[in-house]
Amino acid sequence: MNSLNPEIVQASLPGLFKTILIILGALVLLRFLGRVMIAKRNLDEERANLAREKEFVRERNEKLKNFGKVSVSKSTPKGDVQDVDYEEIK
């Protein structure tokens, strides 16, 4: 019968340790990349929220500035609109 050769066992142990270290390194790298991607997504969402908030504030200020003012548009109305003469109601 063939007995286990100690050289073969010794040669495979360093390979096993290298494989385990490579797998652990890959997992650590993937975790790090995942955290970086989450941070990037959060920053993009924050920028989008700030842009929406600025647009809202600008629009609100514009509407408050023009509140109660009448504006006359010289363009023709869209759709089926009929102009009528002014008549005073008694």
N, C-alpha and C positions, 0 to 999 in steps of 0.2 A: 504494500500500500504506500501511496505517496503521502508523506507528512507535509504540513505547511512549512514553507520555506520562510524563515524570518526576514530575509531580504525583501521578499514580496510584500509582507505585512508592513515593514518599515517604509517601504516606498509608497504604499498607498495611504498611510497616515498623514504625511505632509500634504498630499493631494486632497485628502478629505478636509483637512484644516483650511487649505486655500479655498476650496469650494465653499465651505461654510462662511469664511470671511468675505468672499465675493458676494454671496447671497445676502449677508447682513449689510454689506456696503451698498448693494443695490436697493435694499429696503430703506435704508437711511436716506439715500439720495432721493428716492421716490417720495418719502415723507417730507423732505425738505422742499422739493419742487411743488408738492401739493400745498404746503403752507405759503409758499411764495405766490402761487396762483390764487389762493384765497385772498391774500393781502392785496394783490393787484385788482381782483374783482371788487373788493370793498372800496378801494380808492376810486375806481371807475364809477361805482354807484354813488359815492359821496360827491364826486364832481358833477354827475348828472343831476343829483338833488339840488346842489348849489345853483346850477344853471337854471333849473326850473323855478327855484325860489327867487332868483334875480329877475327872471322874466315876469313872474307873478307880481313882484313889487313894482317893477317898471310899468306894467299894465295897470295896476291899481292906482299908482300915482297919476298916470295919464288920464284915467277915467275920473279921478277926483278933481283934477285940474279943469276938466271940461264939463263937470257936473252942472246941470241946469242951463247950459248954453245950447243955443239952437244952431244947427249947421244946415246950410242949404246946398244940396248937391245938384250940379248942372248936368250930370249925366242922365241919360234916359233910364227910366226904371225897367227892371227885368220882370218878365212875366206879363200877365194879362191885367193891366192897370188902366183905369179910365179916370181922367181928370174931370172934375165938375166945378162949376162956378160957385162962388161963395154966396150964400143966401142967409140973410139975417132971420132968425126965428123969433117971432113975437109971442 
